[in-house]
Amino acid sequence: MREAGCVDLRQIASALVWAWTDRPVGDPGVADAMDLYERLRAEPDRPELLLELSA
């Protein structure tokens, strides 16, 4: 079960593939797909996502 507010990256990846392959060129729904992709790629670099591991 996912926590409220959590994003399933598999669903986002699936939506991006759909947007890039099944939508016509110039479709408004695809216009921001590259921006979304870049923002998702930057997520793992956020320091607040790191967890301290104790021995």
PDB file with SEQRES, HELIX, SHEET and CRYST1 records, atoms N, CA, C and O in Angstrom:
SEQRES   1 A   55  MET ARG GLU ALA GLY CYS VAL ASP LEU ARG GLN ILE ALA          
SEQRES   2 A   55  SER ALA LEU VAL TRP ALA TRP THR ASP ARG PRO VAL GLY          
SEQRES   3 A   55  ASP PRO GLY VAL ALA ASP ALA MET ASP LEU TYR GLU ARG          
SEQRES   4 A   55  LEU ARG ALA GLU PRO ASP ARG PRO GLU LEU LEU LEU GLU          
SEQRES   5 A   55  LEU SER ALA                                                  
HELIX    1 AA1 LEU A    9  ASP A   22  1                                  14    
HELIX    2 AA2 PRO A   28  VAL A   30  5                                   3    
HELIX    3 AA3 ALA A   33  ALA A   42  1                                  10    
HELIX    4 AA4 GLU A   43  ASP A   45  5                                   3    
HELIX    5 AA5 PRO A   47  LEU A   49  5                                   3    
CRYST1    1.000    1.000    1.000  90.00  90.00  90.00 P 1           1          
ATOM      1  N   MET A   1       0.834  -1.183   0.000  1.00  0.00           N  
ATOM      2  CA  MET A   1       0.000   0.000   0.000  1.00  0.00           C  
ATOM      3  C   MET A   1       0.878   1.246   0.000  1.00  0.00           C  
ATOM      4  O   MET A   1       1.850   1.326   0.752  1.00  0.00           O  
ATOM      5  N   ARG A   2       0.537   2.215  -0.841  1.00  0.00           N  
ATOM      6  CA  ARG A   2       1.288   3.457  -0.923  1.00  0.00           C  
ATOM      7  C   ARG A   2       0.764   4.474   0.071  1.00  0.00           C  
ATOM      8  O   ARG A   2      -0.430   4.519   0.365  1.00  0.00           O  
ATOM      9  N   GLU A   3       1.676   5.293   0.587  1.00  0.00           N  
ATOM     10  CA  GLU A   3       1.276   6.382   1.464  1.00  0.00           C  
ATOM     11  C   GLU A   3       0.650   7.488   0.625  1.00  0.00           C  
ATOM     12  O   GLU A   3       0.961   7.637  -0.557  1.00  0.00           O  
ATOM     13  N   ALA A   4      -0.229   8.259   1.244  1.00  0.00           N  
ATOM     14  CA  ALA A   4      -0.839   9.392   0.549  1.00  0.00           C  
ATOM     15  C   ALA A   4       0.253  10.361   0.120  1.00  0.00           C  
ATOM     16  O   ALA A   4       1.161  10.659   0.897  1.00  0.00           O  
ATOM     17  N   GLY A   5       0.174  10.843  -1.081  1.00  0.00           N  
ATOM     18  CA  GLY A   5       1.150  11.790  -1.593  1.00  0.00           C  
ATOM     19  C   GLY A   5       2.347  11.145  -2.275  1.00  0.00           C  
ATOM     20  O   GLY A   5       3.154  11.849  -2.883  1.00  0.00           O  
ATOM     21  N   CYS A   6       2.482   9.828  -2.191  1.00  0.00           N  
ATOM     22  CA  CYS A   6       3.593   9.143  -2.852  1.00  0.00           C  
ATOM     23  C   CYS A   6       3.282   8.992  -4.336  1.00  0.00           C  
ATOM     24  O   CYS A   6       2.126   8.846  -4.734  1.00  0.00           O  
ATOM     25  N   VAL A   7       4.321   9.031  -5.130  1.00  0.00           N  
ATOM     26  CA  VAL A   7       4.174   8.923  -6.571  1.00  0.00           C  
ATOM     27  C   VAL A   7       4.739   7.588  -7.024  1.00  0.00           C  
ATOM     28  O   VAL A   7       5.841   7.212  -6.624  1.00  0.00           O  
ATOM     29  N   ASP A   8       4.001   6.877  -7.846  1.00  0.00           N  
ATOM     30  CA  ASP A   8       4.480   5.621  -8.407  1.00  0.00           C  
ATOM     31  C   ASP A   8       5.241   5.940  -9.693  1.00  0.00           C  
ATOM     32  O   ASP A   8       4.638   6.267 -10.715  1.00  0.00           O  
ATOM     33  N   LEU A   9       6.568   5.844  -9.635  1.00  0.00           N  
ATOM     34  CA  LEU A   9       7.388   6.208 -10.790  1.00  0.00           C  
ATOM     35  C   LEU A   9       7.126   5.312 -11.990  1.00  0.00           C  
ATOM     36  O   LEU A   9       7.332   5.734 -13.128  1.00  0.00           O  
ATOM     37  N   ARG A  10       6.676   4.083 -11.760  1.00  0.00           N  
ATOM     38  CA  ARG A  10       6.351   3.196 -12.897  1.00  0.00           C  
ATOM     39  C   ARG A  10       5.173   3.752 -13.680  1.00  0.00           C  
ATOM     40  O   ARG A  10       5.153   3.676 -14.908  1.00  0.00           O  
ATOM     41  N   GLN A  11       4.196   4.309 -12.984  1.00  0.00           N  
ATOM     42  CA  GLN A  11       3.042   4.887 -13.675  1.00  0.00           C  
ATOM     43  C   GLN A  11       3.449   6.127 -14.453  1.00  0.00           C  
ATOM     44  O   GLN A  11       2.976   6.351 -15.567  1.00  0.00           O  
ATOM     45  N   ILE A  12       4.327   6.933 -13.866  1.00  0.00           N  
ATOM     46  CA  ILE A  12       4.796   8.131 -14.567  1.00  0.00           C  
ATOM     47  C   ILE A  12       5.598   7.739 -15.796  1.00  0.00           C  
ATOM     48  O   ILE A  12       5.419   8.320 -16.866  1.00  0.00           O  
ATOM     49  N   ALA A  13       6.485   6.755 -15.650  1.00  0.00           N  
ATOM     50  CA  ALA A  13       7.284   6.297 -16.792  1.00  0.00           C  
ATOM     51  C   ALA A  13       6.377   5.770 -17.900  1.00  0.00           C  
ATOM     52  O   ALA A  13       6.603   6.044 -19.079  1.00  0.00           O  
ATOM     53  N   SER A  14       5.364   5.023 -17.521  1.00  0.00           N  
ATOM     54  CA  SER A  14       4.420   4.493 -18.512  1.00  0.00           C  
ATOM     55  C   SER A  14       3.694   5.626 -19.226  1.00  0.00           C  
ATOM     56  O   SER A  14       3.495   5.574 -20.439  1.00  0.00           O  
ATOM     57  N   ALA A  15       3.301   6.648 -18.474  1.00  0.00           N  
ATOM     58  CA  ALA A  15       2.613   7.795 -19.083  1.00  0.00           C  
ATOM     59  C   ALA A  15       3.533   8.549 -20.033  1.00  0.00           C  
ATOM     60  O   ALA A  15       3.092   9.008 -21.087  1.00  0.00           O  
ATOM     61  N   LEU A  16       4.819   8.685 -19.671  1.00  0.00           N  
ATOM     62  CA  LEU A  16       5.767   9.365 -20.553  1.00  0.00           C  
ATOM     63  C   LEU A  16       5.955   8.591 -21.856  1.00  0.00           C  
ATOM     64  O   LEU A  16       5.975   9.183 -22.936  1.00  0.00           O  
ATOM     65  N   VAL A  17       6.090   7.283 -21.756  1.00  0.00           N  
ATOM     66  CA  VAL A  17       6.236   6.470 -22.968  1.00  0.00           C  
ATOM     67  C   VAL A  17       5.002   6.633 -23.846  1.00  0.00           C  
ATOM     68  O   VAL A  17       5.118   6.806 -25.059  1.00  0.00           O  
ATOM     69  N   TRP A  18       3.836   6.579 -23.244  1.00  0.00           N  
ATOM     70  CA  TRP A  18       2.596   6.769 -24.008  1.00  0.00           C  
ATOM     71  C   TRP A  18       2.589   8.140 -24.681  1.00  0.00           C  
ATOM     72  O   TRP A  18       2.255   8.257 -25.860  1.00  0.00           O  
ATOM     73  N   ALA A  19       2.959   9.177 -23.926  1.00  0.00           N  
ATOM     74  CA  ALA A  19       2.931  10.537 -24.474  1.00  0.00           C  
ATOM     75  C   ALA A  19       3.893  10.688 -25.641  1.00  0.00           C  
ATOM     76  O   ALA A  19       3.570  11.341 -26.634  1.00  0.00           O  
ATOM     77  N   TRP A  20       5.080  10.086 -25.527  1.00  0.00           N  
ATOM     78  CA  TRP A  20       6.090  10.249 -26.570  1.00  0.00           C  
ATOM     79  C   TRP A  20       5.838   9.378 -27.794  1.00  0.00           C  
ATOM     80  O   TRP A  20       6.319   9.702 -28.880  1.00  0.00           O  
ATOM     81  N   THR A  21       5.099   8.284 -27.649  1.00  0.00           N  
ATOM     82  CA  THR A  21       4.952   7.377 -28.786  1.00  0.00           C  
ATOM     83  C   THR A  21       3.563   7.347 -29.407  1.00  0.00           C  
ATOM     84  O   THR A  21       3.434   7.083 -30.602  1.00  0.00           O  
ATOM     85  N   ASP A  22       2.537   7.608 -28.635  1.00  0.00           N  
ATOM     86  CA  ASP A  22       1.174   7.456 -29.145  1.00  0.00           C  
ATOM     87  C   ASP A  22       0.445   8.770 -29.418  1.00  0.00           C  
ATOM     88  O   ASP A  22      -0.645   8.755 -29.990  1.00  0.00           O  
ATOM     89  N   ARG A  23       1.012   9.885 -29.027  1.00  0.00           N  
ATOM     90  CA  ARG A  23       0.355  11.168 -29.232  1.00  0.00           C  
ATOM     91  C   ARG A  23       0.953  11.849 -30.457  1.00  0.00           C  
ATOM     92  O   ARG A  23       2.142  11.695 -30.737  1.00  0.00           O  
ATOM     93  N   PRO A  24       0.142  12.595 -31.181  1.00  0.00           N  
ATOM     94  CA  PRO A  24       0.665  13.289 -32.367  1.00  0.00           C  
ATOM     95  C   PRO A  24       1.616  14.424 -31.982  1.00  0.00           C  
ATOM     96  O   PRO A  24       1.529  14.983 -30.889  1.00  0.00           O  
ATOM     97  N   VAL A  25       2.516  14.745 -32.896  1.00  0.00           N  
ATOM     98  CA  VAL A  25       3.451  15.851 -32.688  1.00  0.00           C  
ATOM     99  C   VAL A  25       2.649  17.127 -32.456  1.00  0.00           C  
ATOM    100  O   VAL A  25       1.686  17.402 -33.170  1.00  0.00           O  
ATOM    101  N   GLY A  26       3.049  17.896 -31.463  1.00  0.00           N  
ATOM    102  CA  GLY A  26       2.378  19.150 -31.159  1.00  0.00           C  
ATOM    103  C   GLY A  26       1.198  19.012 -30.210  1.00  0.00           C  
ATOM    104  O   GLY A  26       0.579  20.014 -29.854  1.00  0.00           O  
ATOM    105  N   ASP A  27       0.876  17.799 -29.793  1.00  0.00           N  
ATOM    106  CA  ASP A  27      -0.235  17.589 -28.866  1.00  0.00           C  
ATOM    107  C   ASP A  27       0.055  18.323 -27.557  1.00  0.00           C  
ATOM    108  O   ASP A  27       1.147  18.176 -27.009  1.00  0.00           O  
ATOM    109  N   PRO A  28      -0.895  19.110 -27.042  1.00  0.00           N  
ATOM    110  CA  PRO A  28      -0.655  19.860 -25.803  1.00  0.00           C  
ATOM    111  C   PRO A  28      -0.329  18.961 -24.613  1.00  0.00           C  
ATOM    112  O   PRO A  28       0.399  19.380 -23.713  1.00  0.00           O  
ATOM    113  N   GLY A  29      -0.844  17.755 -24.590  1.00  0.00           N  
ATOM    114  CA  GLY A  29      -0.566  16.839 -23.491  1.00  0.00           C  
ATOM    115  C   GLY A  29       0.867  16.360 -23.454  1.00  0.00           C  
ATOM    116  O   GLY A  29       1.316  15.833 -22.436  1.00  0.00           O  
ATOM    117  N   VAL A  30       1.593  16.533 -24.543  1.00  0.00           N  
ATOM    118  CA  VAL A  30       2.976  16.081 -24.632  1.00  0.00           C  
ATOM    119  C   VAL A  30       3.951  17.242 -24.428  1.00  0.00           C  
ATOM    120  O   VAL A  30       5.142  17.020 -24.211  1.00  0.00           O  
ATOM    121  N   ALA A  31       3.461  18.449 -24.496  1.00  0.00           N  
ATOM    122  CA  ALA A  31       4.324  19.627 -24.478  1.00  0.00           C  
ATOM    123  C   ALA A  31       5.270  19.673 -23.283  1.00  0.00           C  
ATOM    124  O   ALA A  31       6.424  20.070 -23.438  1.00  0.00           O  
ATOM    125  N   ASP A  32       4.822  19.285 -22.118  1.00  0.00           N  
ATOM    126  CA  ASP A  32       5.663  19.365 -20.932  1.00  0.00           C  
ATOM    127  C   ASP A  32       6.263  18.025 -20.519  1.00  0.00           C  
ATOM    128  O   ASP A  32       6.791  17.904 -19.414  1.00  0.00           O  
ATOM    129  N   ALA A  33       6.191  17.033 -21.378  1.00  0.00           N  
ATOM    130  CA  ALA A  33       6.699  15.705 -21.018  1.00  0.00           C  
ATOM    131  C   ALA A  33       8.205  15.731 -20.751  1.00  0.00           C  
ATOM    132  O   ALA A  33       8.672  15.075 -19.820  1.00  0.00           O  
ATOM    133  N   MET A  34       8.959  16.461 -21.534  1.00  0.00           N  
ATOM    134  CA  MET A  34      10.408  16.508 -21.336  1.00  0.00           C  
ATOM    135  C   MET A  34      10.744  17.203 -20.018  1.00  0.00           C  
ATOM    136  O   MET A  34      11.664  16.784 -19.315  1.00  0.00           O  
ATOM    137  N   ASP A  35      10.013  18.251 -19.683  1.00  0.00           N  
ATOM    138  CA  ASP A  35      10.220  18.939 -18.409  1.00  0.00           C  
ATOM    139  C   ASP A  35       9.948  17.984 -17.243  1.00  0.00           C  
ATOM    140  O   ASP A  35      10.719  17.943 -16.284  1.00  0.00           O  
ATOM    141  N   LEU A  36       8.870  17.228 -17.319  1.00  0.00           N  
ATOM    142  CA  LEU A  36       8.548  16.256 -16.279  1.00  0.00           C  
ATOM    143  C   LEU A  36       9.657  15.212 -16.160  1.00  0.00           C  
ATOM    144  O   LEU A  36      10.059  14.848 -15.055  1.00  0.00           O  
ATOM    145  N   TYR A  37      10.142  14.738 -17.290  1.00  0.00           N  
ATOM    146  CA  TYR A  37      11.227  13.753 -17.296  1.00  0.00           C  
ATOM    147  C   TYR A  37      12.465  14.302 -16.576  1.00  0.00           C  
ATOM    148  O   TYR A  37      13.061  13.611 -15.750  1.00  0.00           O  
ATOM    149  N   GLU A  38      12.844  15.529 -16.887  1.00  0.00           N  
ATOM    150  CA  GLU A  38      14.028  16.134 -16.270  1.00  0.00           C  
ATOM    151  C   GLU A  38      13.827  16.324 -14.767  1.00  0.00           C  
ATOM    152  O   GLU A  38      14.753  16.101 -13.988  1.00  0.00           O  
ATOM    153  N   ARG A  39      12.639  16.728 -14.358  1.00  0.00           N  
ATOM    154  CA  ARG A  39      12.371  16.902 -12.925  1.00  0.00           C  
ATOM    155  C   ARG A  39      12.438  15.567 -12.198  1.00  0.00           C  
ATOM    156  O   ARG A  39      12.942  15.498 -11.077  1.00  0.00           O  
ATOM    157  N   LEU A  40      11.936  14.506 -12.824  1.00  0.00           N  
ATOM    158  CA  LEU A  40      11.991  13.185 -12.197  1.00  0.00           C  
ATOM    159  C   LEU A  40      13.423  12.673 -12.083  1.00  0.00           C  
ATOM    160  O   LEU A  40      13.788  12.038 -11.094  1.00  0.00           O  
ATOM    161  N   ARG A  41      14.229  12.953 -13.101  1.00  0.00           N  
ATOM    162  CA  ARG A  41      15.634  12.527 -13.052  1.00  0.00           C  
ATOM    163  C   ARG A  41      16.384  13.244 -11.944  1.00  0.00           C  
ATOM    164  O   ARG A  41      17.335  12.686 -11.397  1.00  0.00           O  
ATOM    165  N   ALA A  42      15.991  14.456 -11.596  1.00  0.00           N  
ATOM    166  CA  ALA A  42      16.663  15.241 -10.562  1.00  0.00           C  
ATOM    167  C   ALA A  42      16.261  14.806  -9.152  1.00  0.00           C  
ATOM    168  O   ALA A  42      16.974  15.109  -8.196  1.00  0.00           O  
ATOM    169  N   GLU A  43      15.155  14.117  -9.005  1.00  0.00           N  
ATOM    170  CA  GLU A  43      14.660  13.741  -7.676  1.00  0.00           C  
ATOM    171  C   GLU A  43      15.676  12.982  -6.828  1.00  0.00           C  
ATOM    172  O   GLU A  43      15.842  13.330  -5.659  1.00  0.00           O  
ATOM    173  N   PRO A  44      16.361  11.971  -7.343  1.00  0.00           N  
ATOM    174  CA  PRO A  44      17.303  11.228  -6.483  1.00  0.00           C  
ATOM    175  C   PRO A  44      18.458  12.079  -5.958  1.00  0.00           C  
ATOM    176  O   PRO A  44      19.125  11.672  -5.007  1.00  0.00           O  
ATOM    177  N   ASP A  45      18.709  13.231  -6.541  1.00  0.00           N  
ATOM    178  CA  ASP A  45      19.810  14.099  -6.105  1.00  0.00           C  
ATOM    179  C   ASP A  45      19.423  15.004  -4.934  1.00  0.00           C  
ATOM    180  O   ASP A  45      20.272  15.719  -4.402  1.00  0.00           O  
ATOM    181  N   ARG A  46      18.170  14.980  -4.533  1.00  0.00           N  
ATOM    182  CA  ARG A  46      17.729  15.829  -3.423  1.00  0.00           C  
ATOM    183  C   ARG A  46      18.263  15.269  -2.113  1.00  0.00           C  
ATOM    184  O   ARG A  46      17.988  14.114  -1.788  1.00  0.00           O  
ATOM    185  N   PRO A  47      19.025  16.063  -1.345  1.00  0.00           N  
ATOM    186  CA  PRO A  47      19.627  15.565  -0.110  1.00  0.00           C  
ATOM    187  C   PRO A  47      18.595  15.128   0.934  1.00  0.00           C  
ATOM    188  O   PRO A  47      18.885  14.244   1.741  1.00  0.00           O  
ATOM    189  N   GLU A  48      17.418  15.715   0.938  1.00  0.00           N  
ATOM    190  CA  GLU A  48      16.418  15.335   1.938  1.00  0.00           C  
ATOM    191  C   GLU A  48      15.847  13.941   1.692  1.00  0.00           C  
ATOM    192  O   GLU A  48      15.126  13.417   2.541  1.00  0.00           O  
ATOM    193  N   LEU A  49      16.154  13.336   0.555  1.00  0.00           N  
ATOM    194  CA  LEU A  49      15.704  11.977   0.287  1.00  0.00           C  
ATOM    195  C   LEU A  49      16.659  10.921   0.846  1.00  0.00           C  
ATOM    196  O   LEU A  49      16.326   9.737   0.894  1.00  0.00           O  
ATOM    197  N   LEU A  50      17.835  11.354   1.264  1.00  0.00           N  
ATOM    198  CA  LEU A  50      18.819  10.418   1.800  1.00  0.00           C  
ATOM    199  C   LEU A  50      18.450  10.038   3.230  1.00  0.00           C  
ATOM    200  O   LEU A  50      17.991  10.871   4.012  1.00  0.00           O  
ATOM    201  N   LEU A  51      18.653   8.799   3.546  1.00  0.00           N  
ATOM    202  CA  LEU A  51      18.376   8.294   4.891  1.00  0.00           C  
ATOM    203  C   LEU A  51      19.682   7.879   5.537  1.00  0.00           C  
ATOM    204  O   LEU A  51      20.531   7.259   4.898  1.00  0.00           O  
ATOM    205  N   GLU A  52      19.840   8.223   6.804  1.00  0.00           N  
ATOM    206  CA  GLU A  52      21.023   7.809   7.528  1.00  0.00           C  
ATOM    207  C   GLU A  52      20.849   6.348   7.957  1.00  0.00           C  
ATOM    208  O   GLU A  52      19.839   5.977   8.556  1.00  0.00           O  
ATOM    209  N   LEU A  53      21.843   5.539   7.643  1.00  0.00           N  
ATOM    210  CA  LEU A  53      21.824   4.135   8.025  1.00  0.00           C  
ATOM    211  C   LEU A  53      22.688   3.946   9.261  1.00  0.00           C  
ATOM    212  O   LEU A  53      23.847   4.358   9.295  1.00  0.00           O  
ATOM    213  N   SER A  54      22.116   3.326  10.260  1.00  0.00           N  
ATOM    214  CA  SER A  54      22.910   3.072  11.467  1.00  0.00           C  
ATOM    215  C   SER A  54      23.273   1.590  11.526  1.00  0.00           C  
ATOM    216  O   SER A  54      22.536   0.734  11.037  1.00  0.00           O  
ATOM    217  N   ALA A  55      24.399   1.314  12.120  1.00  0.00           N  
ATOM    218  CA  ALA A  55      24.888  -0.068  12.188  1.00  0.00           C  
ATOM    219  C   ALA A  55      24.185  -0.882  13.240  1.00  0.00           C  
ATOM    220  O   ALA A  55      24.489  -2.062  13.414  1.00  0.00           O  
TER     221      ALA A  55                                                      
END                                                                             
